[in-house]
Amino acid sequence: MMVMKEELKSIINKVYHKSKRNNFTFLTGAGISSESGIPTYRGIDGIWVKGTEFHKPEEFGTFKYFSQHQEEVWQYSLFRKKMFEKAEPNESHKLLVEIENNLQNRFQLITQNIDNLHRKAGTKNIYEIHGNNREIKCSNNCKSIKELPDKILGKNIDEDLSIEEIELLKCEECGSWMRPNILWFDEYYDERTNKKFSSLKVAKNSGILFIIGTSGATNLPLSIAETTLKYGGYIIDINTEDNNFTDLIKNKKNKLIVRETSTNALNTINQIIKNLTEV
């Protein structure tokens, strides 16, 4: 890590003293929440067992599946809600809060996670590009996005929805089912739920994009990285193994590949930034 630390120091120092396109942006994925005990959505832990049927996330995590099995998808969503509520932010989430406190408005966090742990830890400047599990919206495209009603609680894996919950999950405008305000596998990114254009604007003004705990399996995160590169920013790929971002940056000059845990790497980054901001 010594050589890596010197390279990190040099890049961070250079960007910190730039007069424009000098923001520090962190793009996080499921890997950052694994220490908090949250299984990844795509992994083996994401398999949904209902009765005797096994569903893969790519099958049940779709608008098409929801439109035929609303209660079942809501059951799964409320099972995940209970898991998220029990989970606590880990060291990586807390280090990002420290970094934000030091960098103030030059800090941005773009997350693919819907687990709420960055907010729970205290991060303020967040773009949730896969939506979040705190909100619901009409599956028939009525306009408003609402908070999930307080009366709807997290569930055990085999718990059904009550009649009252089903009522609360119907749109007040048109009577259709409300749905979680998240991005499913058969949907496209937009601004309303996914902050598509806002996050690309953030990327454009980033002096450094730190990529942490995500493999870049969906297209907006890759576009964010491409945009940062296009406007002269650095990409720092912090993952335990090679991924889609590694392929994107392997022949680029403005890059650093760090094969460390997120906690180790963020500790180092936090220390470097702390030393700069205290001067």
N, C-alpha and C positions, 0 to 999 in steps of 0.2 A: 504493500500500500504506500510505501515511502515515495517511490517515483510517481505513483498516481497522485499522491497528495500534492507534490510540487506542481504537477501539470494542472490539477484542479485549482490550486492557488493562483497560478499564472492566468488561467482563463477567467476566473471569478474577479480577480483584480482588474483585468483589462476591461471587462464588461461594466464593473462597478464605476469606473471612471469615464465611461462613454457619456456623451451628452444627449444622444437619442438612441432609440431602439435598444434601451439599456435595462429592460425589465427582466426579472428572474421568474421564470414560469416553471411550475412543477406539474407534470402529467402523471396521475397515479391510476393504478388498476388493482385488480383483486389481490395481487401478491402482497400489497401493503397491509391488507386486513387479515392475512392468514394467521399472523401471530395473535390476533384477537379471537381466533377460533372460528372465523367465518369461512366455510368451504367455498371454493370457486363455483360459479354458476355452470360453467361448461364441463367441469371435472366430473369424476365418478360420483362425487357427493351431491352433484346437482340432479341425479336421477330421481324422478318422482314416482313413487309406487302408490298406486291407487287400486284397492281391491287386489286383484291378481295381475294387474297390468303394470308394466314398467314403461315409463315415458322418458325419452331423452329430452334435455332442455331445448334442443333445436326443433323438437316437435311440439312440446306443450308451451314453449316460450314464444308463441306466435299469435298474431291477431286472429289468424284463421282458426286456431284451436280454441281461443277464447270465445269466438263468436258461436261456437257449438257447445262449449262446456264452461259457461261463465262461473257457476258455483264452484266447480273443481279448481279452476285457475285461481279464484279468490281464496279458496282454502289454502292452496300452496303459498300464495302471496302473504296470507296472514300467519302461516307457519314461519315463513322467513322473517316477518315483522317481529315475531316473538324472539327469534334468534338474534336479530339485530339489537333489540332492546336490552337483551341480557349481556351483549358484548360490550367490552370497554375499549376505548382507544389505547393503542399500544405505544411503545417508545417512539416509533417512526411518526405517528400522528402528532405526538407531543413536540417532537423536534421541529416539525413543520410550523407549528404555532410559534415556537421561539424564533424561527427564521423570519416568519411574517412580522413579528414584533420588532425585529431588528431592521428589516427592509421597508416596513410600512407600505406605502402605496406603490412601491416597485415590485411587490410580490403578487403573483397570481397563482391560483391552484385550479387546474382543470382535472376533474376526476371522472372516471368511468364507473365508479362505485355508487350504488344506491343505498348503502348501509348506514349513512348518516354519521359515521364515526369521525370524519373530519370536523363536522359541525359540533359534535359532542366534545371534541378535544378543544375547540375554541377558534378554529380557523374561520376568518370572516370573508375573505375575497375568493369565493368559490364559484366555479362554473360546472354544473352537474350535467355532463353531456349524454348520460344515459337515463336522465330523469332521476326521480327519487321515490321512495316508498312512503313519503309523508302525505303525498297529494294524489288526487283522483281527477279524472276528466271523463266526459261523456264519450262512450264508444261510438256514438252516432254523430260525433263532431260538433255538438253544441259548444259554444265558445269558452265558457269559463272553466278555469282550473281551480279546484277547491281542496282545502285540507281534508284528509280522511277524518270522518266524524270520530270524536273522542269515545263514543259508545262502542266503536268497533275495535275490539282488542285482538292481540296476537293469539294464535291458536296452537293446540297440540296437533300433531300430524294427522290424527284420526278424528278431529273435531269438525262437525258440520256447521254450516252457517245457520243462525237462528232466523225466524220469520222477520223479526225486527231488523236484523242486519241486512237481509235481502231488501227490505223496504228502503233502508238508508243508502243502499248501493244502487238506487234507481235515480236517473236524472230528473231533477225537478222541472226541467223545461219540456222534455219530450218523453219521459218514461222509460227510455232505453237503459241498459245496464251502464253504470259507471265502470271505469277500468283503472288499474294502477297507472300513474303518470310516468311510465318508463318506456324505454325503447325495446320492442320485441324484435326477434330475428328476421321477420319478414317485413320490417318497416324501414323507412328512410329517415335520416336525420333532418330536423327542421330547427327553426330558431325558437319557437314557442316552448317546446319541451326540451330540446337538446342544445340550445345556445350555439347552433351551428355557426352563424356568421360572427357572433360575439367572440367565440373561441378562436376563430381564424384571424380575427383582428388582433386578439391578444398575441397569437403566434407571430404575427407580422412585426409586433413591437417588442419581441423578446430577444434580449441579447444572449440568453441561454435558456434552452428548454431541457430540464432534467426529466428523464423518463424513468419512472420507478414502478416495478412490479406489474408490468403489462407487456404482452407480447406483440401488440398491434394487430390483433386478429380482425378488427373492424376498420372501415375506411376513414372515418373522421379523425381518429388519433394519428393515422398515417399522413393525412392531409395537413394536420397541425404541424407535424415534424417537417414535412416538405416545405410548408410556408415559412417556418423559422429559418430553414436553410437558404431558401430563395432570397430572403432579405438580409442575409449575412450573419444570422445568429448561429450559436454553437448548439450542438446536440450532445447531451451526456446521457448515455444509455446505462442505467444502473439496474441490472437484472442478474440473477444467478446463472442464467444461460443465454445463449444466442437466440435471436427472435427476428420478427419481421423488420423491426427498426434497425437491427444490426445489418441486415441486407441493404437497407436503404442508405446507410451512412458509410459502409465499409470503404468506399473509394473517395470519400469526401475529406477535405482538410479540416473543416470546422467540427471536429467530433472528438469524443473521448469515450471509450468503452470501459466500464467499471464492473468487474465481476465480483461483487460484494453483496452482503445482505443490505437491505434498505437502511436498517438501523446504523450499521457501521459507516456506510457512505454518508448518511445524513448527519451523523455526529461530526464527521470531518468537515462537511460543507458548513454546518452551523458554526463550528469553531473559526473557520476562515472568515465567514461573513461577520461574525462577532468582532473579530480583531479589526476588520476594516471599518465597521460602524462606530467602534469605540474611539477611533483616532480623532 
